[in-house]
Amino acid sequence: METFESLVRAEFAPKSTYLNTASNGLLPARTVTALHEAALLRAEGRPLTSLYEDVEASRAAYARLAGVPVTRVAAGASVAAHTGLIAASLPAGAEVLTAEDDFTSVLNPFHVRGDLKVRAVPLERIPDAVRPGTALVAVSAAQSADGRIVDLPALREAARTHGARTYVDFSQSAGWLPMDADAYDYSAAVSFKWLLGPHGAAFLVVPEDFGGLTPVLSGWVAGEAPWDSCYGPVAELAHSARRFDLSHALFTYAGLRRSLDLIEELGVTAVQAHDLALADRFRAGLAALGHEPVPAPGSPIVSVPGLGARQPELSRAGIEVSNRAGNLRAAFHLFNTTADVDRLLDVLSG
């Protein structure tokens, strides 16, 4: 009988102490195999039909993880593009509430409009800062820089009270934090972090009525009958969120399908328990060394002020972490072990 541990060890064999999933997740062995097979299809001139099937299988798997019908999921290339689509739908003068120093892809498309009122407040003040006249609240569920988690239930309630729409970026939480995308108007996530997929894919969840979005980036894949929509204007847009699809990076989805299969086999709640136990072990070890990380309870991302400059030294020692604004950022995921935590602590103590 396969266990969490046996499934993980069959898929991952890192050559370093890799603690940088908040930048890029490792690829499972099954994903690497699928990418190789997809490339061979192109190299050998065989039909690519199966790659289009991988797109739809990935969309369906993400819908299950997000807890929404597959008809509400669009497949694109980046969170920035999805944010741009939402930004384009807002009327001039609309107020967008954001968190200070959130990831750029969640923020910049609203700023470049030039005619929106973009207001930034500290993350912990987001729910209290929603007010009458706020059109949209846009925020990452978990902050990229330091792992802090927004109070999503309070945000949802405040937005409902004041009639604001919500947009949540799950890029730093999809794969370890159970999602309830149905609770928000819009949400998005990239594929290459905690979902363990290749670069080049991102999902967007929209309301059943599409939430007032116009498919301004749509091409032939957004047609109800894509292969009949290759020439001239699209005669009939897809009746589902697929009308917001961008042309698919087929190799990416060939691999991503297998990565999402693994996440589902392991179970997000089991992944969460594993990841948080390692992060808590690291936090306890830091305290013993006299270091205080940024408070981010319930997050597998741990950011330690003042230690970012040690990132090159750690990399030379075979430990991969990030330097974010002078903070050392370590991110613990399903392929990590207690030995990884202890090795990092051992080097930091030297």
TORKOL-4160 file (C-alpha; in steps of 0.2 Angstrom, whole numbers, padded with zeros to 4 digits, m for minus):
350
<pt num="1" X="0000" Y="0000" Z="0000"/>
<pt num="2" X="0007" Y="0017" Z="m0005"/>
<pt num="3" X="0009" Y="0030" Z="0009"/>
<pt num="4" X="0012" Y="0048" Z="0008"/>
<pt num="5" X="0031" Y="0045" Z="0011"/>
<pt num="6" X="0032" Y="0031" Z="m0003"/>
<pt num="7" X="0023" Y="0042" Z="m0016"/>
<pt num="8" X="0034" Y="0057" Z="m0013"/>
<pt num="9" X="0050" Y="0047" Z="m0013"/>
<pt num="10" X="0046" Y="0039" Z="m0029"/>
<pt num="11" X="0044" Y="0056" Z="m0037"/>
<pt num="12" X="0058" Y="0066" Z="m0031"/>
<pt num="13" X="0076" Y="0064" Z="m0029"/>
<pt num="14" X="0083" Y="0082" Z="m0027"/>
<pt num="15" X="0102" Y="0084" Z="m0028"/>
<pt num="16" X="0102" Y="0099" Z="m0015"/>
<pt num="17" X="0093" Y="0104" Z="0001"/>
<pt num="18" X="0079" Y="0113" Z="m0009"/>
<pt num="19" X="0069" Y="0125" Z="0001"/>
<pt num="20" X="0064" Y="0137" Z="m0012"/>
<pt num="21" X="0046" Y="0131" Z="m0018"/>
<pt num="22" X="0040" Y="0149" Z="m0016"/>
<pt num="23" X="0051" Y="0153" Z="m0031"/>
<pt num="24" X="0049" Y="0137" Z="m0041"/>
<pt num="25" X="0043" Y="0119" Z="m0036"/>
<pt num="26" X="0052" Y="0104" Z="m0040"/>
<pt num="27" X="0045" Y="0093" Z="m0055"/>
<pt num="28" X="0039" Y="0076" Z="m0050"/>
<pt num="29" X="0047" Y="0061" Z="m0060"/>
<pt num="30" X="0030" Y="0058" Z="m0069"/>
<pt num="31" X="0030" Y="0076" Z="m0075"/>
<pt num="32" X="0047" Y="0075" Z="m0082"/>
<pt num="33" X="0043" Y="0059" Z="m0091"/>
<pt num="34" X="0027" Y="0067" Z="m0098"/>
<pt num="35" X="0037" Y="0083" Z="m0104"/>
<pt num="36" X="0049" Y="0071" Z="m0113"/>
<pt num="37" X="0035" Y="0061" Z="m0121"/>
<pt num="38" X="0027" Y="0078" Z="m0127"/>
<pt num="39" X="0043" Y="0084" Z="m0135"/>
<pt num="40" X="0045" Y="0068" Z="m0144"/>
<pt num="41" X="0028" Y="0070" Z="m0152"/>
<pt num="42" X="0034" Y="0086" Z="m0160"/>
<pt num="43" X="0051" Y="0080" Z="m0164"/>
<pt num="44" X="0044" Y="0064" Z="m0173"/>
<pt num="45" X="0030" Y="0073" Z="m0182"/>
<pt num="46" X="0016" Y="0063" Z="m0173"/>
<pt num="47" X="m0002" Y="0070" Z="m0170"/>
<pt num="48" X="m0003" Y="0082" Z="m0155"/>
<pt num="49" X="m0021" Y="0077" Z="m0150"/>
<pt num="50" X="m0016" Y="0070" Z="m0133"/>
<pt num="51" X="m0008" Y="0087" Z="m0128"/>
<pt num="52" X="m0025" Y="0096" Z="m0130"/>
<pt num="53" X="m0033" Y="0083" Z="m0120"/>
<pt num="54" X="m0020" Y="0087" Z="m0106"/>
<pt num="55" X="m0026" Y="0105" Z="m0106"/>
<pt num="56" X="m0043" Y="0099" Z="m0102"/>
<pt num="57" X="m0038" Y="0086" Z="m0089"/>
<pt num="58" X="m0027" Y="0100" Z="m0080"/>
<pt num="59" X="m0042" Y="0112" Z="m0081"/>
<pt num="60" X="m0053" Y="0099" Z="m0073"/>
<pt num="61" X="m0040" Y="0094" Z="m0059"/>
<pt num="62" X="m0038" Y="0112" Z="m0055"/>
<pt num="63" X="m0057" Y="0115" Z="m0054"/>
<pt num="64" X="m0057" Y="0100" Z="m0041"/>
<pt num="65" X="m0043" Y="0108" Z="m0031"/>
<pt num="66" X="m0052" Y="0125" Z="m0031"/>
<pt num="67" X="m0069" Y="0118" Z="m0027"/>
<pt num="68" X="m0078" Y="0125" Z="m0042"/>
<pt num="69" X="m0086" Y="0118" Z="m0058"/>
<pt num="70" X="m0074" Y="0116" Z="m0072"/>
<pt num="71" X="m0085" Y="0128" Z="m0082"/>
<pt num="72" X="m0078" Y="0142" Z="m0071"/>
<pt num="73" X="m0060" Y="0139" Z="m0075"/>
<pt num="74" X="m0050" Y="0148" Z="m0088"/>
<pt num="75" X="m0033" Y="0142" Z="m0093"/>
<pt num="76" X="m0020" Y="0156" Z="m0097"/>
<pt num="77" X="m0001" Y="0159" Z="m0095"/>
<pt num="78" X="0001" Y="0171" Z="m0080"/>
<pt num="79" X="m0007" Y="0179" Z="m0066"/>
<pt num="80" X="m0002" Y="0196" Z="m0073"/>
<pt num="81" X="m0013" Y="0193" Z="m0088"/>
<pt num="82" X="m0028" Y="0187" Z="m0078"/>
<pt num="83" X="m0026" Y="0203" Z="m0067"/>
<pt num="84" X="m0025" Y="0213" Z="m0083"/>
<pt num="85" X="m0042" Y="0206" Z="m0089"/>
<pt num="86" X="m0050" Y="0210" Z="m0072"/>
<pt num="87" X="m0042" Y="0228" Z="m0072"/>
<pt num="88" X="m0049" Y="0231" Z="m0090"/>
<pt num="89" X="m0067" Y="0227" Z="m0084"/>
<pt num="90" X="m0067" Y="0241" Z="m0071"/>
<pt num="91" X="m0075" Y="0258" Z="m0074"/>
<pt num="92" X="m0064" Y="0273" Z="m0073"/>
<pt num="93" X="m0063" Y="0280" Z="m0055"/>
<pt num="94" X="m0066" Y="0263" Z="m0047"/>
<pt num="95" X="m0057" Y="0260" Z="m0031"/>
<pt num="96" X="m0046" Y="0244" Z="m0029"/>
<pt num="97" X="m0040" Y="0240" Z="m0012"/>
<pt num="98" X="m0023" Y="0231" Z="m0011"/>
<pt num="99" X="m0011" Y="0225" Z="0001"/>
<pt num="100" X="0006" Y="0235" Z="0003"/>
<pt num="101" X="0020" Y="0226" Z="m0006"/>
<pt num="102" X="0010" Y="0212" Z="m0013"/>
<pt num="103" X="0017" Y="0203" Z="m0028"/>
<pt num="104" X="0018" Y="0214" Z="m0043"/>
<pt num="105" X="0007" Y="0203" Z="m0054"/>
<pt num="106" X="m0008" Y="0206" Z="m0042"/>
<pt num="107" X="m0005" Y="0225" Z="m0042"/>
<pt num="108" X="0003" Y="0232" Z="m0058"/>
<pt num="109" X="m0011" Y="0230" Z="m0070"/>
<pt num="110" X="m0023" Y="0241" Z="m0059"/>
<pt num="111" X="m0009" Y="0255" Z="m0058"/>
<pt num="112" X="m0005" Y="0256" Z="m0077"/>
<pt num="113" X="m0024" Y="0259" Z="m0080"/>
<pt num="114" X="m0020" Y="0277" Z="m0074"/>
<pt num="115" X="m0039" Y="0280" Z="m0071"/>
<pt num="116" X="m0042" Y="0269" Z="m0056"/>
<pt num="117" X="m0041" Y="0273" Z="m0037"/>
<pt num="118" X="m0028" Y="0260" Z="m0031"/>
<pt num="119" X="m0027" Y="0260" Z="m0012"/>
<pt num="120" X="m0014" Y="0250" Z="m0002"/>
<pt num="121" X="m0015" Y="0246" Z="0016"/>
<pt num="122" X="m0005" Y="0234" Z="0027"/>
<pt num="123" X="m0011" Y="0216" Z="0025"/>
<pt num="124" X="m0018" Y="0214" Z="0042"/>
<pt num="125" X="m0029" Y="0229" Z="0039"/>
<pt num="126" X="m0037" Y="0223" Z="0023"/>
<pt num="127" X="m0054" Y="0217" Z="0030"/>
<pt num="128" X="m0056" Y="0233" Z="0040"/>
<pt num="129" X="m0051" Y="0244" Z="0025"/>
<pt num="130" X="m0065" Y="0239" Z="0014"/>
<pt num="131" X="m0078" Y="0253" Z="0013"/>
<pt num="132" X="m0093" Y="0259" Z="0004"/>
<pt num="133" X="m0087" Y="0263" Z="m0014"/>
<pt num="134" X="m0073" Y="0250" Z="m0014"/>
<pt num="135" X="m0076" Y="0241" Z="m0031"/>
<pt num="136" X="m0063" Y="0227" Z="m0029"/>
<pt num="137" X="m0052" Y="0219" Z="m0016"/>
<pt num="138" X="m0036" Y="0211" Z="m0024"/>
<pt num="139" X="m0024" Y="0202" Z="m0013"/>
<pt num="140" X="m0013" Y="0186" Z="m0012"/>
<pt num="141" X="m0019" Y="0173" Z="0000"/>
<pt num="142" X="m0001" Y="0171" Z="0005"/>
<pt num="143" X="0012" Y="0184" Z="0003"/>
<pt num="144" X="0026" Y="0180" Z="m0008"/>
<pt num="145" X="0039" Y="0189" Z="0002"/>
<pt num="146" X="0036" Y="0182" Z="0019"/>
<pt num="147" X="0022" Y="0170" Z="0019"/>
<pt num="148" X="0009" Y="0180" Z="0029"/>
<pt num="149" X="m0009" Y="0174" Z="0026"/>
<pt num="150" X="m0023" Y="0186" Z="0024"/>
<pt num="151" X="m0038" Y="0184" Z="0034"/>
<pt num="152" X="m0049" Y="0177" Z="0020"/>
<pt num="153" X="m0065" Y="0174" Z="0030"/>
<pt num="154" X="m0065" Y="0192" Z="0037"/>
<pt num="155" X="m0061" Y="0199" Z="0019"/>
<pt num="156" X="m0075" Y="0189" Z="0012"/>
<pt num="157" X="m0087" Y="0196" Z="0025"/>
<pt num="158" X="m0081" Y="0214" Z="0023"/>
<pt num="159" X="m0083" Y="0213" Z="0004"/>
<pt num="160" X="m0100" Y="0206" Z="0006"/>
<pt num="161" X="m0105" Y="0220" Z="0018"/>
<pt num="162" X="m0100" Y="0234" Z="0006"/>
<pt num="163" X="m0104" Y="0226" Z="m0010"/>
<pt num="164" X="m0086" Y="0224" Z="m0016"/>
<pt num="165" X="m0080" Y="0211" Z="m0028"/>
<pt num="166" X="m0065" Y="0200" Z="m0023"/>
<pt num="167" X="m0049" Y="0194" Z="m0032"/>
<pt num="168" X="m0038" Y="0182" Z="m0023"/>
<pt num="169" X="m0021" Y="0176" Z="m0030"/>
<pt num="170" X="m0018" Y="0158" Z="m0024"/>
<pt num="171" X="m0001" Y="0156" Z="m0032"/>
<pt num="172" X="0008" Y="0155" Z="m0015"/>
<pt num="173" X="m0005" Y="0143" Z="m0007"/>
<pt num="174" X="m0013" Y="0132" Z="m0021"/>
<pt num="175" X="m0006" Y="0115" Z="m0017"/>
<pt num="176" X="m0004" Y="0116" Z="0001"/>
<pt num="177" X="m0019" Y="0127" Z="0007"/>
<pt num="178" X="m0037" Y="0120" Z="0004"/>
<pt num="179" X="m0045" Y="0132" Z="m0008"/>
<pt num="180" X="m0063" Y="0138" Z="m0008"/>
<pt num="181" X="m0063" Y="0148" Z="m0024"/>
<pt num="182" X="m0082" Y="0148" Z="m0024"/>
<pt num="183" X="m0081" Y="0161" Z="m0010"/>
<pt num="184" X="m0073" Y="0174" Z="m0021"/>
<pt num="185" X="m0078" Y="0183" Z="m0037"/>
<pt num="186" X="m0061" Y="0180" Z="m0046"/>
<pt num="187" X="m0046" Y="0170" Z="m0041"/>
<pt num="188" X="m0030" Y="0164" Z="m0050"/>
<pt num="189" X="m0014" Y="0154" Z="m0047"/>
<pt num="190" X="0001" Y="0149" Z="m0057"/>
<pt num="191" X="0007" Y="0132" Z="m0060"/>
<pt num="192" X="0025" Y="0132" Z="m0056"/>
<pt num="193" X="0026" Y="0134" Z="m0037"/>
<pt num="194" X="0016" Y="0123" Z="m0025"/>
<pt num="195" X="0007" Y="0114" Z="m0039"/>
<pt num="196" X="0024" Y="0107" Z="m0045"/>
<pt num="197" X="0021" Y="0110" Z="m0063"/>
<pt num="198" X="0031" Y="0118" Z="m0077"/>
<pt num="199" X="0031" Y="0137" Z="m0081"/>
<pt num="200" X="0019" Y="0143" Z="m0093"/>
<pt num="201" X="0001" Y="0140" Z="m0086"/>
<pt num="202" X="m0010" Y="0149" Z="m0074"/>
<pt num="203" X="m0028" Y="0147" Z="m0070"/>
<pt num="204" X="m0042" Y="0160" Z="m0068"/>
<pt num="205" X="m0058" Y="0156" Z="m0059"/>
<pt num="206" X="m0073" Y="0167" Z="m0063"/>
<pt num="207" X="m0091" Y="0168" Z="m0058"/>
<pt num="208" X="m0105" Y="0159" Z="m0067"/>
<pt num="209" X="m0110" Y="0175" Z="m0075"/>
<pt num="210" X="m0092" Y="0179" Z="m0079"/>
<pt num="211" X="m0092" Y="0194" Z="m0067"/>
<pt num="212" X="m0093" Y="0207" Z="m0080"/>
<pt num="213" X="m0077" Y="0202" Z="m0089"/>
<pt num="214" X="m0074" Y="0205" Z="m0107"/>
<pt num="215" X="m0063" Y="0192" Z="m0116"/>
<pt num="216" X="m0051" Y="0205" Z="m0123"/>
<pt num="217" X="m0037" Y="0193" Z="m0125"/>
<pt num="218" X="m0046" Y="0179" Z="m0133"/>
<pt num="219" X="m0041" Y="0170" Z="m0148"/>
<pt num="220" X="m0046" Y="0154" Z="m0157"/>
<pt num="221" X="m0045" Y="0143" Z="m0142"/>
<pt num="222" X="m0059" Y="0154" Z="m0134"/>
<pt num="223" X="m0072" Y="0149" Z="m0147"/>
<pt num="224" X="m0086" Y="0137" Z="m0142"/>
<pt num="225" X="m0079" Y="0127" Z="m0157"/>
<pt num="226" X="m0061" Y="0131" Z="m0157"/>
<pt num="227" X="m0056" Y="0122" Z="m0173"/>
<pt num="228" X="m0070" Y="0131" Z="m0182"/>
<pt num="229" X="m0063" Y="0148" Z="m0175"/>
<pt num="230" X="m0046" Y="0149" Z="m0183"/>
<pt num="231" X="m0050" Y="0162" Z="m0196"/>
<pt num="232" X="m0059" Y="0178" Z="m0195"/>
<pt num="233" X="m0068" Y="0184" Z="m0179"/>
<pt num="234" X="m0074" Y="0171" Z="m0167"/>
<pt num="235" X="m0092" Y="0168" Z="m0172"/>
<pt num="236" X="m0097" Y="0161" Z="m0155"/>
<pt num="237" X="m0087" Y="0162" Z="m0139"/>
<pt num="238" X="m0086" Y="0147" Z="m0127"/>
<pt num="239" X="m0101" Y="0146" Z="m0116"/>
<pt num="240" X="m0090" Y="0143" Z="m0101"/>
<pt num="241" X="m0074" Y="0152" Z="m0094"/>
<pt num="242" X="m0065" Y="0145" Z="m0108"/>
<pt num="243" X="m0069" Y="0161" Z="m0117"/>
<pt num="244" X="m0055" Y="0169" Z="m0107"/>
<pt num="245" X="m0042" Y="0156" Z="m0112"/>
<pt num="246" X="m0026" Y="0161" Z="m0119"/>
<pt num="247" X="m0017" Y="0150" Z="m0132"/>
<pt num="248" X="m0011" Y="0135" Z="m0123"/>
<pt num="249" X="0008" Y="0130" Z="m0119"/>
<pt num="250" X="0005" Y="0112" Z="m0124"/>
<pt num="251" X="0020" Y="0105" Z="m0116"/>
<pt num="252" X="0017" Y="0114" Z="m0100"/>
<pt num="253" X="0000" Y="0106" Z="m0098"/>
<pt num="254" X="0006" Y="0089" Z="m0103"/>
<pt num="255" X="0017" Y="0090" Z="m0088"/>
<pt num="256" X="0005" Y="0099" Z="m0077"/>
<pt num="257" X="m0008" Y="0086" Z="m0078"/>
<pt num="258" X="0003" Y="0073" Z="m0070"/>
<pt num="259" X="0009" Y="0086" Z="m0056"/>
<pt num="260" X="m0009" Y="0089" Z="m0052"/>
<pt num="261" X="m0013" Y="0071" Z="m0052"/>
<pt num="262" X="0001" Y="0069" Z="m0038"/>
<pt num="263" X="m0006" Y="0083" Z="m0028"/>
<pt num="264" X="m0024" Y="0075" Z="m0028"/>
<pt num="265" X="m0016" Y="0058" Z="m0024"/>
<pt num="266" X="m0008" Y="0065" Z="m0009"/>
<pt num="267" X="m0022" Y="0076" Z="m0004"/>
<pt num="268" X="m0020" Y="0094" Z="0000"/>
<pt num="269" X="m0024" Y="0092" Z="0019"/>
<pt num="270" X="m0010" Y="0079" Z="0020"/>
<pt num="271" X="0002" Y="0091" Z="0011"/>
<pt num="272" X="m0003" Y="0105" Z="0022"/>
<pt num="273" X="0000" Y="0095" Z="0038"/>
<pt num="274" X="0017" Y="0090" Z="0032"/>
<pt num="275" X="0023" Y="0107" Z="0026"/>
<pt num="276" X="0017" Y="0116" Z="0042"/>
<pt num="277" X="0026" Y="0104" Z="0053"/>
<pt num="278" X="0042" Y="0107" Z="0044"/>
<pt num="279" X="0040" Y="0126" Z="0045"/>
<pt num="280" X="0036" Y="0125" Z="0063"/>
<pt num="281" X="0051" Y="0115" Z="0067"/>
<pt num="282" X="0061" Y="0128" Z="0058"/>
<pt num="283" X="0053" Y="0142" Z="0068"/>
<pt num="284" X="0057" Y="0133" Z="0084"/>
<pt num="285" X="0075" Y="0130" Z="0079"/>
<pt num="286" X="0077" Y="0149" Z="0074"/>
<pt num="287" X="0071" Y="0154" Z="0091"/>
<pt num="288" X="0084" Y="0143" Z="0099"/>
<pt num="289" X="0097" Y="0152" Z="0088"/>
<pt num="290" X="0090" Y="0169" Z="0094"/>
<pt num="291" X="0082" Y="0173" Z="0077"/>
<pt num="292" X="0064" Y="0179" Z="0076"/>
<pt num="293" X="0055" Y="0176" Z="0059"/>
<pt num="294" X="0041" Y="0187" Z="0052"/>
<pt num="295" X="0025" Y="0181" Z="0061"/>
<pt num="296" X="0016" Y="0170" Z="0048"/>
<pt num="297" X="0007" Y="0157" Z="0058"/>
<pt num="298" X="m0001" Y="0143" Z="0047"/>
<pt num="299" X="0011" Y="0146" Z="0033"/>
<pt num="300" X="0025" Y="0135" Z="0026"/>
<pt num="301" X="0035" Y="0150" Z="0020"/>
<pt num="302" X="0047" Y="0157" Z="0034"/>
<pt num="303" X="0055" Y="0174" Z="0032"/>
<pt num="304" X="0070" Y="0178" Z="0043"/>
<pt num="305" X="0075" Y="0197" Z="0044"/>
<pt num="306" X="0093" Y="0201" Z="0043"/>
<pt num="307" X="0099" Y="0184" Z="0036"/>
<pt num="308" X="0095" Y="0186" Z="0017"/>
<pt num="309" X="0114" Y="0190" Z="0014"/>
<pt num="310" X="0118" Y="0172" Z="0018"/>
<pt num="311" X="0109" Y="0165" Z="0003"/>
<pt num="312" X="0125" Y="0164" Z="m0008"/>
<pt num="313" X="0134" Y="0155" Z="0006"/>
<pt num="314" X="0119" Y="0143" Z="0009"/>
<pt num="315" X="0118" Y="0140" Z="m0010"/>
<pt num="316" X="0137" Y="0135" Z="m0010"/>
<pt num="317" X="0133" Y="0123" Z="0004"/>
<pt num="318" X="0119" Y="0115" Z="m0007"/>
<pt num="319" X="0105" Y="0123" Z="0002"/>
<pt num="320" X="0093" Y="0133" Z="m0009"/>
<pt num="321" X="0083" Y="0147" Z="m0001"/>
<pt num="322" X="0079" Y="0165" Z="m0007"/>
<pt num="323" X="0085" Y="0183" Z="m0002"/>
<pt num="324" X="0069" Y="0194" Z="m0002"/>
<pt num="325" X="0072" Y="0212" Z="0003"/>
<pt num="326" X="0086" Y="0207" Z="0015"/>
<pt num="327" X="0076" Y="0192" Z="0023"/>
<pt num="328" X="0080" Y="0174" Z="0021"/>
<pt num="329" X="0065" Y="0165" Z="0014"/>
<pt num="330" X="0063" Y="0146" Z="0016"/>
<pt num="331" X="0048" Y="0137" Z="0009"/>
<pt num="332" X="0044" Y="0119" Z="0015"/>
<pt num="333" X="0035" Y="0108" Z="0003"/>
<pt num="334" X="0030" Y="0089" Z="0002"/>
<pt num="335" X="0047" Y="0083" Z="m0004"/>
<pt num="336" X="0056" Y="0091" Z="0011"/>
<pt num="337" X="0061" Y="0082" Z="0027"/>
<pt num="338" X="0065" Y="0085" Z="0045"/>
<pt num="339" X="0083" Y="0082" Z="0039"/>
<pt num="340" X="0082" Y="0097" Z="0027"/>
<pt num="341" X="0076" Y="0108" Z="0041"/>
<pt num="342" X="0090" Y="0102" Z="0053"/>
<pt num="343" X="0103" Y="0105" Z="0039"/>
<pt num="344" X="0098" Y="0123" Z="0036"/>
<pt num="345" X="0098" Y="0126" Z="0055"/>
<pt num="346" X="0115" Y="0118" Z="0057"/>
<pt num="347" X="0123" Y="0129" Z="0044"/>
<pt num="348" X="0114" Y="0145" Z="0050"/>
<pt num="349" X="0121" Y="0141" Z="0068"/>
<pt num="350" X="0139" Y="0141" Z="0061"/>
